[in-house]
Amino acid sequence: MRKEIANDFERRANFPHCLGLVDVKHIRVVKLEKSGSLYYNYKNYFSISLMAVADSKNRFVYVDIGSFGKDADPTIF
C-alpha cells in the first residue's frame, strides 16, 4: 500500500517517496470568555487550528480540528 501511494505521488506530482501532504490552517474564532491567550495566534487574531493530511488523489485521509491557536504547527503535528 505505501509503495503504491509513493508511486502515485511521483507519477502525478513528480514528488518521490511521499506518503501524504500535511498542512495546518487557522480558523478565525471570536475570543472565548476566560480563554486568555490560548487561542491568540502569531497572525494576531483568535483561532483554532485545523490540521489535515491529503493523499495523492487530493482526498483527506486525516483531519484534526480544535488545537489552540497559539500552538505552532510542530506542536499540533
C-alpha positions in Angstrom: 0.0 0.0 0.0 2.7 2.5 0.9 4.7 1.8 -2.2 1.5 2.4 -4.3 0.9 5.7 -2.6 4.5 6.8 -3.1 4.4 5.8 -6.7 1.2 7.7 -7.3 2.7 10.9 -5.8 5.8 10.5 -8.0 3.7 9.9 -11.1 1.2 12.7 -10.5 3.4 15.4 -9.0 7.0 14.3 -9.6 7.3 14.1 -5.8 9.0 10.8 -4.9 8.9 9.0 -1.6 5.8 10.9 -0.4 3.0 9.2 1.6 0.9 12.3 2.3 0.7 16.1 2.4 0.3 17.8 5.7 -0.8 21.4 6.5 -2.2 23.4 9.3 -4.7 26.3 8.9 -6.0 28.7 11.4 -9.8 29.1 11.6 -10.7 32.5 12.9 -13.0 32.5 16.0 -14.5 35.0 18.4 -12.5 35.3 21.6 -13.9 32.9 24.1 -14.6 34.2 27.5 -11.8 33.3 30.1 -9.6 31.8 27.4 -6.8 34.2 28.0 -4.3 34.0 25.2 -4.7 30.3 24.4 -6.5 31.0 21.1 -4.4 34.1 20.1 -2.1 33.1 17.2 1.0 34.6 15.7 -1.1 36.2 13.0 -2.6 38.4 15.7 -6.1 37.0 15.8 -8.0 34.4 17.8 -8.3 31.0 16.1 -8.4 27.2 16.4 -6.2 25.1 14.3 -7.1 22.6 11.7 -4.5 20.0 10.6 -5.2 17.8 7.5 -3.4 15.1 5.6 -4.2 14.5 2.0 -3.3 11.6 -0.3 -2.1 11.7 -3.9 -5.6 12.0 -5.2 -6.3 15.1 -3.1 -8.5 13.2 -0.6 -8.4 14.0 3.1 -7.2 10.9 4.9 -6.8 12.5 8.4 -8.2 15.7 9.9 -7.7 17.1 13.4 -9.6 20.2 14.5 -9.5 22.1 17.7 -5.9 22.8 18.8 -5.3 26.2 20.4 -4.5 29.0 18.0 -1.3 29.7 20.0 0.1 26.2 19.2 2.8 26.1 16.5 2.5 23.6 13.6 5.0 21.1 15.1 3.1 21.1 18.4 -0.1 20.2 16.6 1.6 17.5 14.5 
